[in-house]
């Protein structure tokens, strides 16, 4: 869902493999956080 979803995953346009991997990993983290927020479990535990 990430590629065609609201995150607009595209090529990172870098020659640095580490930067490209970090971009992808950060996108994964953002996706997980968004799922937790949408389902409410992230805020329920914080209260």
C-alpha positions, 0 to 999 in steps of 0.5 A: 500500500505504501507505493500507491498509497499516500506516501508517494514512494518513489526512487530516492535519486541518490548514488549513496546506497546507505542514504537510499536504504535509510530513506526506505527505512524511515518511510517504513517507520512513518507508515507504522506510526500512521497505522498506529495513529489511525487505529487509535492504539498509539494514543490509547496507550499514551493516556 
